[in-house]
Amino acid sequence: MKTKYIFISGGVISGLGKGITASSIALLLQAAGYRVTPVKCENYLNVDAGTINPIEHGDPFLCEDGNEADMDLGSYEKFLGKDLGRINFITLGQVYQTVIDRERRFEYKGEDVEAIPHITDEIQDRWERAAKATRAEIVVVELGGTAGEYQNIFYYEAARILSLKSPGNVLHVHVGYMPTPPHLGEPKTKPIQLSVRTLNSMGIQPNFIVARSEKPMDQRRKDRFALFCNLQPDDIVSAYNCETVYEAPLILKQQHLDDNILKKLGLTRRRDDTAEWRSFIGRVKKIKASGKTVTVAIVGKYFATGEYQLRDSYAALFDALQHASWYHGVNIVTKWIDAENVEKRGPEKYLNDPGINGIIVPIGWGIRGAEGMIQAAGFARRKRIPYLGLCYGMQLACISYAREVIGWKDANTTENDTSTKHPVIHLMPAQEEFMKRRAYGGTMRLGAWNATVKKGTIAWDAYDTHKGFINKTTGLTSERHRHRYEFNDEFMKDFEKNGLVVSARSTVENLAEIIELPRNVHPFYLGTQGHPEYKSRPLKPHPIFIEFIRACLKK
């Protein structure tokens, strides 16, 4: 069959849930028996998301192949239950760079290189390459940003041209916001009407409207959308707030969006494989109704943006905690603690709370707040509170151990102190060369790296208990990495002599991957250089998070 394309655009405001809509549609079509691949189109001129401050654009999602992408790729992986990579992520920086490089190599044979057709052709080529590389029958393309922005107009133009080139094989789904102003008390359809007008002005008539709102849409609003947006009422879908984003596919299915998409594309349903997802949502609703909770403090440095706090800086971590807590039949409550405040006032003020069941120090970069994170790691160790250190959190736990247990008061990472006599965390020689050249983008240890796990450790027992994350014969596991600094093996014997256990080492270069304390010393104290949060999925939580939550519940 000829490849089908479904474009997902957004209107009115950003952050509506285009990614969740794209993920939901992809899940439903995959459940209908089709090979589906999603693609995210980003507007920025960065080549990838790796050099973007997480406060600016959220937590970059790290793929198996090392691609540093928008966190919507994390949503796609969690909904579809499969790994994605570079082929599923496009930025305008990639597109412009490719076109300009081709022009410099005279590949356009003297043509004047223009936005249309050369930029739009490159965008379409990337959509088609994604389809071929994944053998996809349907490609679900999420267009970044909001309709009407100047940055994303070439994506829309490429979508319009593709619909002309492949009639009957392209659909457009527009996600807009239908607010209910408190002083009026009724939903207003005008914002979406205007964003559809913006689409029309670009030569695009949407086939479906997905109206995001606080409550389900009534028939009057549906009829008005149909009238003013030139659609049939059945093509207007209500996407109202629900208990969990994972319920979104079922809400769309209840309104037959998947059936109507298949019909418009001239396809028939091959199967309906949503039973496991339905069972999962039913279980989550029961857990939410139970009111049972476990509380985890996260001592991080990317929570604040102006006067507000945001979840997106640690999106993958929050998702992984949620998956693991549901595995245990409880709800997760996270307590966000700014590492700079811990640094100024001490950990007791923020962490000496009997209601805190566990402490996490997550990803981070640089000196700001680092001392507060070190203090948090030490506090968790001394007070025997379950502790999980992720990447920077693993490194800083080692620094805390060196200072407080071994006695090296100046121990540090060379990232923050180049003159320390005990650089327990340091740069590998190859990374030093990158830093000298200011080669920051895409030069870290990125993507999936294999490691051998030591039997009899907390890490081994976690991987061994839960299927699909380790080869029990070889002891090999694989985690995604995104870091530049490493544990300095020069000091390893001193750590081991003082009770620290290295429970996993990389198969390449024999680098320390996971450190922990024995159970007779601490109930759960583990740091991992990799990022298990990126591999956690709602139907398959990650073992390390499952066992961390188990330890929190025991406390």
Secondary structure, DSSP 8 states (H G I E B T S, - for coil): ---EEEEEEE-SSS-SSHHHHHHHHHHHHHHTT--EEEEEEE-SSSSSSTTS-HHHH---EE-TT--EE-THHHHHHHHHTS---GGGEEEHHHHHHHHHHHHHTTTTTT----IIIIIHHHHHHHHHHHHHHHT-SEEEEEE-S-TT-STTHHHHHHHHHHHHHSTTSEEEEEEEE----TTT-S---HHHHHHHHHHHHTT---SEEEEEESS---HHHHHHHHHHHT--GGGEEEEE--S-GGGHHHHHHHTTHHHHHHHHTT--------HHHHHHHHHHHHHHHH--EEEEEEEES--EETTEE-SGGGHHHHHHHHHHHHHTT-EEEEEEEEHHHHHHH-SHHHH--TT--EEEE----SSTTHHHHHHHHHHHHHTT--EEEETHHHHHHHHHHIIIII--TT-EETTT-TT-S-EEEEE-HHHHHHHHTT--TT-SEEEEEEEEE-TTSHHHHHHHHSTTSEETTTTEEEEEEEESEEE-GGGHHHHHHTT-EEEEEETTTT-EEEEE--TTT-SSEEEESS-GGGG-BTTB--HHHHHHHHHHHH-
